[in-house]
Amino acid sequence: MDNHKQVDQNLIDHQLNEERRLMEIELTIKTLEAKIDTLSNSISGLVAAWEATSWIVSAVKWISGIVVACTALYTFFKR
C-alpha cells in the first residue's frame, strides 16, 4: 500500500511541476507578446519616417536636376 501512495505522490508532484512549468511558459509568451507590440509600434514610426525621407530625397533630386539643367543652359547661351 505504501508503494501505491508513493506512486500517487510522485504523480502529483510531477503534475504540479508541469503546471508550474506551463505557467512560466505562458508568462514568457505574454511578455514576448508585449515586446512584439512595442516593436510593432516602433517599426510603424520608422516606416513613416522612411517614407517621408524618401519623398524629400526625391524632391531634392528633382530640384538638383533642374538646377543643373538651368546651369547648363545658362553656360550654353552665355558663350
Secondary structure, DSSP 4 states (H G I P E B T S, - for coil): -HHHHHHHHHHHHHHHHHHHHHHHHHHHHHHHHHHHHHHHHHHHHHHHHHHHHHHHHHHHHHHHHHHHHHHHHHHHHH-
